[in-house]
Amino acid sequence: MGMVWRMATPSTEDRQKPDSTPYTWSDYVHKLISMILARHGRADHIICVNDPYDAANSTKDDERDLRAQGKAHIPNTYMKLDDPFPSARALTTLLCSVSNKGRLQKLICSYLNDIAQTVDAEIVYSVGSHCTNLSTQQPMQNYCFYQSEADTILFSTYAVLRESGYSGPVVIDSADTDAYVAAAFISKQLSGMLYIKRKQETVVCSDLVTDEMADCIVQLHCMTGCDANSGLYGKGKKSVYDQVAKSTVARQQLHTTCSSNSSTCIKAS
């Protein structure tokens, strides 16, 4: 959901409302949810996967600490729908706090809870070990995961969906490199059509890489930099990827860096 939070940030034009009233959190949340519904207008189920900010530890801890550096004070913000929406700079600052992010998740969930009763698609809201079908108001225990990141929860949810017998197409909506890497690997492991949304385009995940590269793409991603690991100095992902794609020996060596159960590695990405 973090990607949609950023996409929904109001422009100058958004803030200039026709009735001259202040732009509020209600306006922001309404825009955010409208974007979700518009991007997936043909979906029969929409599963909103959030980072569980109450997790004790996360591979993103260092990244979050870096974002907070230089911020003299990050105020606790208790968002209410009728409150004025902050400036772009103030929003960036308040979202450096995981507590504020958790409160924003709850605000969006509350708003979605009402919207879910008026749309055709079933809407499921997931935050780590808590997951609820907002359309039916029923808990979804099979979609509850004790993982620290939305990136991995996203694909755990996909695996459960396939195990339940669902055979229709599934579209992942994420701009995160981790998600692309996981999608490229998992699409080769599980049956069913998996797509990922790239701007306005929908890409077939099994076409992202060759079968040979799929066997080592997760290891390569981790070695060249991910949430849990620094990249190689002076070496971008694409240049290393191109070299590995040309080398059978390099692919074999990367493949053997995992145990015989490659699914262990996907959780580390």
Disulfide bonds with the S-S distance in Angstrom:
Cys258-Cys265 1.67
